[in-house]
């Protein structure tokens, strides 16, 4: 009985560890947006700024069409603002 309990407990603990390794899809998008935003902020000339801005806008367009994006806080994007509509 103790052996069965030990095996069951070990199995449940391993499931918990595996579940923690699965990242939230929106957090992956947030990290990508943050990198693109940082690249834009670090650009030193107009050509680099334009290219970085186009990449950021393309990534934003892909993210904002996702339903879960409207409730996700995007906390790491400190230099971008969000506007929430009451409707």
Backbone as a chain_set.jsonl record, in Angstrom:
{"seq": "XXXXXXXXXXXXXXXXXXXXXXXXXXXXXXXXXXXXXXXXXXXXXXXXXXXXXXXXXXXXXXXXXXXXXXXXXXXXXXXXXXXXXXX", "coords": {"N": [[0.823, -1.197, 0.0], [1.941, 1.254, 0.805], [3.863, 1.493, -1.132], [2.353, 1.798, -3.463], [1.09, 4.207, -2.872], [3.315, 5.894, -2.753], [4.227, 5.755, -5.4], [2.028, 6.828, -6.738], [1.971, 9.416, -5.663], [4.453, 10.38, -6.544], [4.008, 10.309, -9.302], [1.94, 12.221, -9.561], [3.306, 14.505, -8.729], [5.225, 14.718, -10.732], [3.608, 15.315, -12.927], [2.763, 17.834, -12.206], [5.143, 19.289, -12.415], [5.654, 19.094, -15.148], [3.466, 20.463, -16.193], [4.045, 23.06, -15.429], [6.001, 23.826, -17.173], [4.847, 24.604, -19.531], [4.445, 27.393, -21.351], [2.413, 30.368, -21.179], [0.612, 31.267, -24.017], [0.154, 34.011, -24.587], [2.091, 35.255, -23.067], [4.348, 34.605, -24.461], [3.93, 36.049, -26.809], [4.004, 38.586, -25.658], [6.696, 38.779, -24.825], [7.945, 38.741, -27.306], [6.9, 41.102, -28.435], [7.983, 42.938, -26.627], [10.728, 42.691, -27.145], [10.787, 43.627, -29.783], [9.867, 46.226, -29.381], [11.91, 47.217, -27.727], [13.987, 47.063, -29.594], [13.135, 49.024, -31.369], [13.286, 51.305, -29.741], [16.016, 51.378, -29.383], [17.04, 51.933, -31.848], [19.057, 53.917, -33.975], [19.056, 55.479, -36.248], [16.977, 56.902, -38.856], [16.235, 54.999, -40.82], [16.64, 52.512, -39.534], [14.85, 52.854, -37.448], [12.41, 53.004, -38.83], [12.264, 50.419, -39.968], [12.263, 48.817, -37.627], [9.924, 49.755, -36.483], [8.009, 48.922, -38.368], [8.227, 46.138, -38.068], [7.39, 45.881, -35.404], [4.736, 46.847, -35.572], [3.599, 44.946, -37.307], [3.773, 42.651, -35.709], [2.15, 43.455, -33.565], [-0.319, 43.692, -34.869], [-0.895, 41.016, -35.365], [-1.255, 40.077, -32.787], [-3.326, 41.592, -31.539], [-5.679, 40.722, -32.682], [-6.335, 38.443, -31.425], [-8.53, 36.979, -29.119], [-7.908, 36.673, -26.377], [-6.051, 38.655, -25.976], [-7.231, 41.045, -25.228], [-7.748, 40.961, -22.532], [-5.317, 40.517, -21.43], [-2.588, 41.79, -19.557], [-0.065, 42.822, -20.514], [2.213, 43.769, -19.086], [5.001, 44.123, -19.235], [5.517, 45.889, -21.247], [6.418, 48.716, -20.895], [6.739, 51.262, -22.068], [4.654, 51.6, -23.735], [1.295, 52.539, -24.096], [-2.036, 51.648, -23.047], [-5.401, 51.738, -24.05], [-8.532, 51.479, -22.729], [-11.731, 50.683, -23.675], [-15.026, 51.511, -22.558], [-17.048, 49.898, -23.51]], "CA": [[0.0, 0.0, 0.0], [2.831, 2.411, 0.851], [4.538, 1.572, -2.419], [1.375, 2.347, -4.398], [0.908, 5.613, -2.505], [4.537, 6.591, -3.154], [4.23, 5.84, -6.862], [0.972, 7.773, -7.121], [2.417, 10.756, -5.285], [5.529, 10.737, -7.468], [3.389, 10.571, -10.6], [1.245, 13.507, -9.494], [4.307, 15.577, -8.641], [5.855, 14.875, -12.046], [2.636, 16.013, -13.765], [2.794, 19.233, -11.803], [6.347, 19.886, -12.969], [5.483, 19.187, -16.594], [2.482, 21.507, -16.461], [4.662, 24.356, -15.203], [6.89, 24.132, -18.286], [4.083, 25.072, -20.675], [4.253, 28.842, -21.206], [1.185, 30.98, -21.635], [0.858, 31.81, -25.358], [0.196, 35.469, -24.593], [3.381, 35.7, -22.521], [5.306, 34.471, -25.563], [3.697, 37.228, -27.649], [4.464, 39.756, -24.919], [8.163, 38.811, -24.892], [8.294, 39.121, -28.673], [6.587, 42.52, -28.579], [8.95, 43.698, -25.829], [11.988, 42.722, -27.881], [10.62, 44.516, -30.932], [9.774, 47.586, -28.849], [13.267, 47.57, -27.309], [14.75, 47.303, -30.822], [12.711, 50.334, -31.873], [13.837, 52.337, -28.861], [17.471, 51.389, -29.516], [17.418, 52.327, -33.212], [19.766, 55.198, -33.936], [18.823, 56.311, -37.43], [15.6, 56.828, -39.341], [16.009, 53.732, -41.526], [16.499, 51.45, -38.528], [13.602, 53.108, -36.718], [11.3, 52.639, -39.709], [12.235, 48.961, -40.056], [11.86, 48.298, -36.319], [8.522, 50.114, -36.302], [7.208, 48.035, -39.219], [8.222, 44.817, -37.43], [6.55, 45.978, -34.205], [3.337, 46.984, -35.995], [3.169, 43.649, -37.843], [3.577, 41.748, -34.565], [0.973, 43.935, -32.832], [-1.518, 43.349, -35.634], [-1.161, 39.585, -35.168], [-1.642, 39.821, -31.398], [-4.575, 42.231, -31.12], [-6.848, 40.011, -33.202], [-6.602, 37.315, -30.537], [-9.51, 37.317, -28.089], [-7.29, 36.753, -25.053], [-5.204, 39.851, -25.897], [-7.947, 42.16, -24.635], [-7.701, 40.858, -21.074], [-3.934, 40.308, -20.999], [-2.1, 43.105, -19.118], [1.148, 43.266, -21.203], [2.903, 44.59, -18.088], [6.41, 44.409, -19.528], [5.603, 46.928, -22.276], [6.335, 49.921, -20.064], [6.694, 52.507, -22.815], [3.443, 51.617, -24.568], [0.079, 52.718, -23.32], [-3.242, 50.947, -23.483], [-6.652, 52.457, -23.869], [-9.628, 50.527, -22.563], [-13.041, 51.239, -23.969], [-16.028, 51.023, -21.603], [-17.995, 48.952, -24.123]], "C": [[0.862, 1.254, 0.0], [3.528, 2.609, -0.491], [3.61, 2.194, -3.464], [1.153, 3.838, -4.133], [2.122, 6.434, -2.94], [4.591, 6.78, -4.67], [3.196, 6.857, -7.334], [1.391, 9.213, -6.829], [3.519, 11.237, -6.223], [4.991, 11.072, -8.852], [2.693, 11.924, -10.612], [2.216, 14.676, -9.436], [4.978, 15.797, -9.995], [4.904, 15.565, -13.02], [2.637, 17.501, -13.465], [4.004, 19.94, -12.402], [6.242, 20.059, -14.476], [4.527, 20.317, -16.939], [3.077, 22.896, -16.291], [5.56, 24.771, -16.359], [6.148, 24.683, -19.503], [3.82, 26.567, -20.507], [2.896, 29.29, -21.73], [1.448, 31.584, -23.021], [0.93, 33.335, -25.391], [1.506, 35.987, -24.011], [4.478, 35.575, -23.576], [5.168, 35.674, -26.497], [4.224, 38.49, -26.961], [5.986, 39.882, -24.985], [8.629, 39.236, -26.282], [8.039, 40.611, -28.904], [7.595, 43.383, -27.816], [10.285, 43.793, -26.553], [11.886, 43.683, -29.059], [10.523, 45.987, -30.487], [11.151, 48.078, -28.384], [14.15, 47.858, -28.521], [14.407, 48.674, -31.409], [13.32, 51.452, -31.04], [15.348, 52.471, -29.018], [17.937, 51.839, -30.903], [18.0, 53.733, -33.202], [19.552, 56.07, -35.164], [17.411, 56.052, -37.96], [15.283, 55.51, -40.045], [15.799, 52.58, -40.56], [15.198, 51.611, -37.739], [12.388, 52.687, -37.539], [11.149, 51.116, -39.801], [11.752, 48.344, -38.746], [10.385, 48.587, -36.062], [7.62, 49.216, -37.137], [7.114, 46.635, -38.616], [7.32, 44.811, -36.193], [5.075, 46.044, -34.588], [2.791, 45.667, -36.542], [2.901, 42.665, -36.704], [2.349, 42.155, -33.758], [-0.323, 43.558, -33.541], [-1.889, 41.88, -35.465], [-1.7, 39.295, -33.771], [-3.026, 40.386, -31.078], [-5.823, 41.559, -31.68], [-7.21, 38.798, -32.342], [-7.515, 37.767, -29.398], [-8.862, 37.527, -26.724], [-6.393, 37.978, -24.888], [-5.903, 41.001, -25.179], [-7.95, 42.13, -23.112], [-6.28, 40.688, -20.543], [-3.299, 41.665, -20.676], [-0.887, 43.654, -19.891], [1.975, 44.199, -20.312], [4.342, 44.942, -18.443], [6.582, 45.481, -20.603], [5.406, 48.289, -21.617], [6.182, 51.206, -20.864], [5.541, 52.565, -23.821], [2.24, 51.774, -23.663], [-1.049, 51.857, -23.857], [-4.445, 51.814, -23.178], [-7.757, 51.425, -23.786], [-10.955, 51.238, -22.772], [-14.061, 50.693, -22.983], [-17.009, 50.011, -22.218], [-17.399, 47.635, -24.423]], "O": [[0.565, 2.212, -0.714], [3.755, 3.736, -0.93], [4.043, 3.027, -4.261], [1.042, 4.631, -5.068], [1.97, 7.548, -3.44], [4.961, 7.85, -5.155], [3.468, 7.654, -8.232], [1.188, 10.109, -7.648], [3.507, 12.392, -6.648], [5.463, 12.007, -9.498], [2.838, 12.691, -11.565], [1.968, 15.724, -10.033], [5.266, 16.934, -10.367], [5.358, 16.336, -13.865], [2.523, 18.326, -14.371], [3.891, 21.08, -12.852], [6.695, 21.067, -15.018], [4.767, 21.056, -17.894], [2.638, 23.83, -16.963], [5.852, 25.957, -16.511], [6.788, 25.186, -20.426], [3.06, 26.968, -19.625], [2.316, 28.66, -22.614], [2.409, 32.335, -23.186], [1.71, 33.89, -26.166], [1.985, 37.047, -24.416], [5.429, 36.356, -23.58], [6.168, 36.249, -26.926], [4.816, 39.355, -27.606], [6.506, 40.981, -25.181], [9.587, 39.995, -26.42], [8.867, 41.3, -29.501], [8.01, 44.435, -28.302], [10.906, 44.856, -26.574], [12.803, 44.468, -29.302], [11.046, 46.877, -31.157], [11.511, 49.23, -28.626], [14.964, 48.781, -28.493], [15.286, 49.391, -31.885], [13.816, 52.438, -31.587], [15.901, 53.551, -28.812], [19.125, 52.098, -31.096], [17.502, 54.622, -32.512], [19.833, 57.268, -35.131], [16.746, 55.1, -37.553], [14.19, 54.966, -39.886], [14.892, 51.767, -40.739], [14.534, 50.629, -37.408], [11.452, 52.087, -37.011], [10.038, 50.592, -39.72], [10.915, 47.441, -38.761], [9.678, 47.758, -35.488], [6.569, 48.79, -36.66], [6.052, 46.015, -38.645], [6.578, 43.856, -35.963], [4.25, 45.361, -33.982], [1.644, 45.311, -36.269], [1.913, 41.932, -36.734], [1.588, 41.295, -33.315], [-1.299, 43.158, -32.906], [-3.071, 41.539, -35.427], [-2.505, 38.382, -33.588], [-3.819, 39.722, -30.41], [-6.923, 41.809, -31.19], [-8.273, 38.202, -32.517], [-7.292, 38.815, -28.791], [-9.223, 38.453, -25.998], [-6.01, 38.307, -23.766], [-5.238, 41.846, -24.579], [-8.134, 43.165, -22.472], [-6.067, 40.713, -19.331], [-3.458, 42.607, -21.453], [-0.702, 44.871, -19.916], [2.381, 45.28, -20.737], [4.85, 45.968, -17.99], [7.702, 45.934, -20.839], [4.362, 48.924, -21.766], [5.555, 52.152, -20.387], [5.472, 53.472, -24.65], [2.19, 51.194, -22.578], [-1.005, 51.396, -24.998], [-4.488, 52.526, -22.175], [-7.9, 50.589, -24.677], [-11.255, 52.248, -22.135], [-13.978, 49.526, -22.602], [-17.729, 49.337, -21.481], [-18.083, 46.75, -24.938]]}, "num_chains": 1, "name": "protein.A"}
